[in-house]
Amino acid sequence: MMKQENIRNFSIVAHIDHGKSTLSDQIMKMTDTFSFRGNEEQVLDDMKVEQDHGVTVRSRTVRNIYRATDGQEYELNLIDTPGHVDFNYEVEKSVSASDGVILLVDATKGVQAQTVANYRIAKNNNLVIIPVINKVDNQSAQVDMCEQQLYELDESFLETDIIHISAKTGLNVNEVLEAIVNRIPSPKGDEKKPLKAMIFDSHYDSYQGVVAYVKVIDGVIKANDKLMSINQKMKFETPEVGIFSPQLLPLKELKAGDIGYIITGIKDPSDVRVGDTITGQSRQTDRAVAGYKPAHSVVFAGIYPKDADFDDLKVAMEKLKLNDSSIEFVEHVSNSLGPGYRCGFLGMFHLQIVRERLINEFSMPVIITSPNVNYRYTLKNDDTLKTINNPSDLTDFSLLNTVEEPFNKVVIETPSETVNDVMTLVSKSRGILLDMDNTDQLVKMTYSVPLAEIAFNFFNQLKSITHGFATYDSQFMEYVESDIVKITIDVNYAPVDELTFIVHRLNAEKLAQEIVHKLKYVIPRKLYSMPVQGYIEGRVVARVDVPPLRKNAAVSGDKKSVSKKQALLRRQSLNKRKSAIEAIQLPQSVFDAILNIE
């Protein structure tokens, strides 16, 4: 077993597409961790959604053995992290299990929003930060600019070497490995103390139950040890412990400083929680690990099974939460979609990834309703602030006193030639300019913007008008009282809770008309015409009729007797009255058409 002073636990953090996974692959190649046959790339990005989107969604861990220039062998436990803003919580989990980080910057793009956000996470955890500039062999590389931006980010980088690499070709990656050995400290655990290990991730195995990923802080874990989780109070015997290579590789034991896995045998996924502390049943630690701050959901939506198999959805959601602890969900029953979950996500991309994972990993096609954000309100006869994330829960407008919506501080850096387009976009989103600063060819603008305006498609629009050159960072500021109204949609005179929206009065009427007209073409047609109406404060502001599958019996061109037509009309009228009280079945295409998620 490796001596503790020769262990290094580190993460690679960066903005999306700056080359984290490529650098991870190169490190594994140079340490002979993985046998690369042919042109395999992004070995750690093994989920289908990661390969489809070309991004890292989940953190991955792998042990590398590296022989340094001093002649000694070192155990380098690498944790590859996501770069997309929606998966910051994954970064926080990974960094908390590390003793240092590599801060990777793309030489063609410079320091961007998530570079800064991930730097702050590492700094808040008091970790050693190794600055590395990637893609220096690219013709568009601006190495001097990147160095200056890093110095502005942290003056202490002036006192250290910023490493210039090409993760793709392997240029100077050996210098990164030497920096990990020389700059990042070894873990400080004590093998003789009672076992203390922190769960930083997990997954579910249908045969072995929950497999927990742990960082051993103190003590030793051996196969067949009797263990317990401090917070969940679960007792179990672990049949196997091991490391990631990157596949699971069984070992006899894990000791203080190691990062590895333990098989718990626990079959109920809800009994294992990320951030919990594992200790021995007979010899327990006297203090649990601090754990993680809970993730704060930004976007909320309903998830319902397509084929009414709610129990299968429940199992899938619980297994999904094992390795995506940022998702929140509570049971909810819809009048039109049946039993399901009301879920909280870190953003629209997070929502999309969850939907695709349910389909790919669990064969669980689902219906996801229109997303929304949190709102707060008070009543005329009650000053108590109430928070809602489901628009249908907002009380009748005649009883409302105030409604507050969340505002975010948004910082946008964009080339000077696209400033006017960006200002127009933010103005349409009801943004208020707080500050503007010019630096070289970039303009830095700080805005206060309603979260509802930026949570869904704002980032894609920003990338489009700036041709991908703008960087964007958003943080919650405060709740602000606004003129908010509720749009209610009726289909065939029956209200549909899932088609209820909370919006600003300024855009409400236009939005209601657009929604109603879109629904005309996506709601499944029946044998008779169905009215679709949009209401604001009890007033109809938009209406269309979904055309029938066949002509009205009374006005068809056939030469039927009057009594025959009357009989057909009575039967048709009876069917219409019956359908008005039936649950309206809405396909996913209805919600996708409204928000263009796909």
N, C-alpha and C positions, 0 to 999 in steps of 0.2 A: 504493500500500500504506500501511496505517496505521503511524504512528510508534510505536515500542515504548512510549514514555511515555504513549501514549493507549490502551493495551490493558489490560483488566481481566479476569482469569480468576476466576470465583467459582462457588460451589455454594449451593444452597438446601437446608438440612437442617432436619428437624422430626420430630415424632412422626407416626404414621400418621393420616391424615384431618385434618391441621391446615391444609391448603390449599396445599401446595407446587406441585402441578401447575397449580392455578388461578392462582397468582401467576406461574408461568412463562408461562402463556397471556397473562396481562395485560401482562407485560413485552414479549412478542412483538407484542401489539397496539399498544402505545404506541410501539414502535420501528419499526413497519411491516415487521417481519421476515416475517410470514406474512399472507397474504390470507384473512381469516376471512369466509367466505360462509355466511350463515345462523347456525345455533346450534352450530357445532362447539365442543367442549370437550375438554380434555385432549389437545391435539394431539400432545404428546410421548409419551403413553401409547398407542402404536399397536399393541402386541401384543394378540392376542385374549384371553389370560389376564388382562391388565391391565384390559381393558374389561369382562370378565366379573366380575372381583372388585372393580373400582373402586379398585385400588391400583397404585402404581408398583413394578415388579419389577426393571427394568433402568435404570441411569443413562442419561440422554440429554444430548446436547450440541447447542447452537445458538449461532450468532454473531448478535449484534444490533448495529446501528449506532445510536448515540444522540447527538443534539445537546444538549449540556448548557447550563446557563444562562450559562456563560462563553463561549458561542459556538463552542466547539470540538466536533468529532465524536470520539466514543470507540467503540472496539470492545469490546463486552461479551460475553465468551464464557461463557454460562450452562450449568451442568451440573445438571440436575434429578436428584435422588437418591430412592431408596426410603425409606419410613419404617417398614416392618415390621421387627421385631427379627431375623427370619431373613435379612434382606438387608443387615446391617451391613457386610459385606465390600464390597458395592457402594459404600456410603457412603465407606469408607476409600479405595477406589480413586479416587473422584471428588474427595475432599478433597485427596488427594496431588497432583492435577493443578491445584489451585486456589491462588490467593494470598489468598483471603479467603472468608468464608461469611456467608450470611444465616441467622440462627437464628430460625426462625418458630415462634410460639406461638399456639395457638387461644385467643381471649379467653374462650370459654365453658368451656374445660377446664383451662387453665393449663399449667404446666410438668409434663410427664409423663415416663415412663421413658425413651423414646427421645430426648426433648429433651435429657435429661441425658447419655445415652450419646453422642449426636452432638456435643454441646458438648465432651465430653472428647476425642473424636477430633480436632476442630478445634484444641483447646487443645494437644494433644500434637504437632500439626503446626505449632505456633507461628503460627497464622493470625489475621488480623484478624477479629473477630466483630461483626456488626451485628445487635443484637437488634430484632426486629420483632414486634408483636402484631397478629394478623389477626382478622377477623370482629368488629371493634369496633362495627359497625352492628347486630349481633344483639341482640335484647332480653335474652338471657341473658348478655350479655358482662359479665365482671368484670375490667375493665381494671386497677383499682388492685391487686387481688389478684395478677394476672399480673405487674405491675411489681415488687411486693414479692418474689415468687418468683424473678424474674430477678436482683434485687439480692442475694438470698440465694445464688443460684447463682454469681454473680461480682460482687464488690464494685466492680470497675472499670466496671460498667454505670452506676454512680451518676454517673460523670464524663462520660457520653455521653448523647445523646438516644435514647430508645427510641421507635421510629416506630410510630404507630398507623394501621393500614390496613384496608381491605376489598378483598381481592384480587378478589372477585366483581364489585364495582361500579367498581373502579379508584380508590377514595378514597385519596389520599396515596401512591399507588404511585410518582408522580413524585419524591417525597421519597426513596424507596428507591433510585431510579436515581441521584439526586444523591449519596446516601450512598455508593453503590458507586464513583462517580467520585472522591469526595473522601476516602474513608477507606481503601479497598483499594489497596494499592500496585501499581504496574505490574511486570511481570516484569523480572528482572535479567540476562537472557542477553546473550551477545555474538555478533553475527552473523559476526564475523571468525574466531572459533574453529572448530575441526573440529566437524562435526555431532555433536550429542548429543540424541537424542529418546527419550522414554519411552513405551512402549506401555501405555495404561491401559484399553483395551478393544478388541474386534475382532468381526467377524462374517464369515460365509462367503458368497461369491457364486459360484453354479455356473459362471459364465462367467469371472469375473476372479480367482477364488481368494480367499485371505484378504485382507480389507480391515482394516488395522490403524488404530486411533484413537491418535493420538500428541499429546503435548505437546512442542514443540520447545524445548529448554533452551538450546542454543547452536547456532550455524551456520545453514545454509539448506538446504532440500530442494527440488529442482526436478524436474519431470517428466523421466523417462528417466535419472535419476541411478542410479549403481550403488551399492547399499547392502548392509549386512550386519547381522545381529543378533549382539551380542557373546556372549550366553550360549548360544544355540542354534546359533551358528556357521553360520547360513544366509545365503547370498549370493543377491541377486536384483536385478533392475532394475525400478524403479517406473515404469509407463507413465503414471500419473496421480496428482496430489496435489490436495487441495482442502479445503474447509471444510463445515460443517453449516449448512443455512439453513432449516429443519432437514433438508431432503433434501441429498444429496451434491451439492456445487457445485464443479466443477473450477476450479483456479487455476494460474497459472504456477509459483508457489513458495509454500512455507511458511517463515517465518523465525523467529528466536529470539523466544519469547513467544507464538507462535501455537498454537492448538489446532485440529487438523484430522485428515485421514485420508490414508493412503497405500495405494495398491493394490499388493500384493506379487506377485501372480501365483502365489503358492505354493499348490499344490493339496492338500497334506497338512496338515490343521488342527493336527496335533500338533507341527509345526515352528515354530509361532508361539505364544509364551507371554506372557501379561499380566505386566508388570513388567520385561520385557527392554528392553535399550537398543539403539537403532538408530544406526548411524554409517556413514560413508563407507568404501568399500573401499580407496580410495587414500590418503585422509587421515582417519585414525581418531582418535577421542578417547582420551585416556590413562586415563580413569576412567569406569566404568559407573555408571549410576544405582543407588541402593541397592535399588530394587524394592520388593516388598511382602512382608510376613510371610505365610506360608501360612495359609490358613483352617483352623480346627480344627472338624472335623465333630462334630456332637452326636448325630445319629440315623443309624443304618445300616440298610439294607434291600437285598434282592436285586431286580434288574430283569432280566426275561427276556422275549424276544420271544414273542408269542402264536402266531405261525405258523412258528416255528423258523427264521426268516431272521436268523441271528446277524450275518452280515456287514453287513446293512442297519442293524441296531441299533448295531454298532460305528461305522459312519460317522456315524450320527445323534448318538451320544454325543460323538464327537470334535468335531463341529461345534457341539454345544451347549456344550461346555466353552470354546469360543472366547470367548463372551460371558457365561459363567457359570463363572468360574475357581474358584469355591468348591466346586464338586461334585468329589468324588473317586471313582474307580472302578477296580476291578481285575477281571480275568476270573475267572469262577467257574462250575463245572459242577455242576448239580444232578441228583440221581438221578431226580427226578420232573418237572422243568421243563426239563432240558437245559442247553446253554451260555447264559451270560448274564453279568451283572456284579454284583459286590458293591459297593454305592455308599454314600458318606458324604454327609450333608446337614447344613445348618445348623439345621434344625428341621422340624417336620411340614408347615408351610405351604410351605417350600422343596421338600420331597418332592412335595407335591401339585402345585406349579407345574411341576416337572420332568416329572411324568407327563402333565400337560395339554399342555405344549409338545411333547413327543414325539408326541402324537396330532395336535395342530393344525398344527405346522410340518413334521413329517416323515412324517405319515400312518403312524405306528408304534404300533399298539396293543400295550401291554406288560402283563405281570403283575408287580406289585410285592408282595413278601412282607412279612410282619409286621415292622415296624421295631423296633430295639432300640438300646441304648447300649453303650459300652465297659465291659468288666470286666477285673480283674486277678486272677490266682490263683497260688498256689504248690503244689507237690506235697509229699507226705510225705517223699520221698527227694531233693527238690531245692528249695532256698530261693529260686531265681531267679524273680523276678516275670515272668509272661507276660501279655500283653494280648491280648484277643480281642474282636471285634465281631460274630462269628457264633455264636449259641448252640450250634449243633451241634458247634462246635470245642471246647467245654468237655469236659474229660476225664471219665472215670468217677468218680462220687462217692466210691468206695472209695479212690481214689488222691489225692484232694484234701486239702490241709492247710488253706489259708485261701483265701477269695474276698473281693475288695474291690470295692466299687461307688463311682462318683463321686457326691460331694455338691456341691450348689451353694448359694451364698449368695443368698437370695431376699429382695428388699425389696418389700413391698407397701404402698401407700398407699390407704386406703379411707375412705369416710365413716363416722362413728362408729356410725351405726345398723346397719351391716352387719358390724361387727367380729366378732360371735359366729359368723356364718355363715362368714366367712373363716377364723377359727380352727378351726372344725369341719372345713372342707375341707382345710386344711393338716395337721391332726392325722391325718385319714384317709390322707394322703399320707406319713405317717411323718416329718413335719417337727418340728424342735426349735426353740422360740422362743429367740432370742438377745437381742433388744432390742425395746422398744416405746416410742414417743414420740408425744405428742399435740401437734398444731399446728392451731390454729383448729378447723375442723369435721372435719379429717382425722386419722386415726391411722396412724402409720408403724410397720410391724412388720418385723423382720428375722428370717429363719429360716435354718436349715440343713436342706436337703431333698434326698433322693436324686434324682439327675437322672432316673432311670427313672420316677419318679412324676410329674414335671412336664413331661417332654419331649413328651408326646403330646396329651393333651386337657385339661391343667390350666388353661391360659389361657382356653379357652372356658368351662369351668366357673366360673372366677373372674369372667369378664365377666357370666355369667348370674346369679350370686347377688348381684352388686353392681350389676346393671342397667347395666353398662358404665362405672361411675364409678371403678373401681379402676385404679391403675397398677401395673405389674409390671416388675421388673428382676431379671435372674438372671445370676450370674457363677460360674464354676467355683471351688470352694474346695480340695477335697482328695479323695483316695480313702480310704474308711473300710471296715474289715473288717466284714462283715455275714454273717448266716445265709442264704446264697443257695443255692437248689436249681434243678435243671433239670427242666422239664416236657417229656416226650417224647410225641408223639401217634403212634399206629399206626392205619393205615387198612387194614382187611382183613389184619391181622397183619403188615403191612409198615410200617416206620418211615418217616416223612416228615420230612426234614431241615428243610423250610421251615415246618413246624408244631412247631418246638422253641422253647421260651421259657425265659429265665432270670428268676426272680422271687424275692422274699423268701419264706422259709418260712411266714411269718405268713399270706400270702394265697394260697399255692400250691394247696392242695387245692380251695378254693372256685373259684379261677380255672380249674383243670383241668376241673372239672365244668361250668362255664359254657361253656368252649371246646368240649368234647365235645358238649354238648347243642345248641350252635349249628351245629356241623358236620353234625348229623343232617339238617338242613333245607337245607344248601347244597351238600353233596357230591353230584355227579351219581350217580343211582341206576343199578344194573345189574339183570340178570335174577335176581339172588339177593341175599339179605340180606348186608350187610357190617358187621362189628363195627368200631366206632371206640373206641379205648381211650387213656386218659391215664395215663402212668407218672410217678412221682416216686421216684427212688432205687431203681428196679427193682420198685416196688410199684404195682399197678393201683389207681388211686384213683377212676376214673370210666370208665363204659362205656355206650354206646348202640349199637343196631343200625340202620343205614341200611336202611329197608324196600326190598324188591325191587320191580321194575316189574310183576311178575306173581306169582301165588300159587305156593307150593311144589307141585311136581307130585304129591308123595306125599299131600298133604292137601287137594287140590282136591276139589270135590264130584262130579267125574265118576266114573262107574262103569266104571273101567278094570280090566283083569285085573291080577293081582299081578305077572306077568312084565313087563307094559307099564310099570307104575309103577317097577319096579326098573331097567328100562332107562333111563327118564327120570332117575331119581335118579343112576345112574352117570354119565350124560352131564353132569348139573348139577354133580356133585362134581368131575368132570374140569375143567370150566370154572372152578370156584372155585379149584382148585389152580393152574391156569395163570395166573389173574389175580393171584394172590398174589405172583408173581415178575415181573409186568409193571410198568412205570412207571405210577404213578397220575397221571392228568391232572387238575390242579386249576385251575379257572377263577378269575379275579380276585375274583369274588363271595365266594369262601371267605375270602380275606384281608380284604376289606371288611367282611364280616359279623362277623369277630372283633374288629376295631378300629374299626368304624363310620367309616372314612375318608371315605366319600362323604356 
